[in-house]
């Protein structure tokens, strides 16, 4: 094979990889501002609850040891997620639920399992996160509905509450 043919083949391969990468990037969901979105027929609703100073849940909390207990750090938040069928509103049972967090003070994305819990009698999932610095953060929820193998992923952006 001569050098010209090798360069042409390499250029075509590079062009194909570039087009494929751009296409995949366009298909991946962008983070949504707000606290609700629909992905793959599932409605994701989340909330952040600021924990009291030093991360200790109040004595009135139904289970202060929930999720291994709140981290004893400032700017600790309890993330609560509700997942429902987007058409019927019925809560969706999941075999696996996780939350990923990235942003200031969180290089990369830290993935952690969320624990099943009840909020006002409704099935939900929760986990504690620390948002150490002001700035934009990205939350990614991964929910694998019972009987499915692939998770639905909902991505949100948020600013740390003051």
ABEGO torsion letter per residue (X at the ends): XBAAAAAAAAAAAAAAAAAAAAAAAAABBBBBBEABBBBGGBBBBBBBBBBBBGGBBBAABABAABGGEBBBBBGBBBBBBBBBBAAAGBBBBBABBBBBBBEBGBBEBBBBBBBBBBBGGBBBBBBBBBBABBEBBBBBBBBBBBGBABBBBBBBBBBBBX
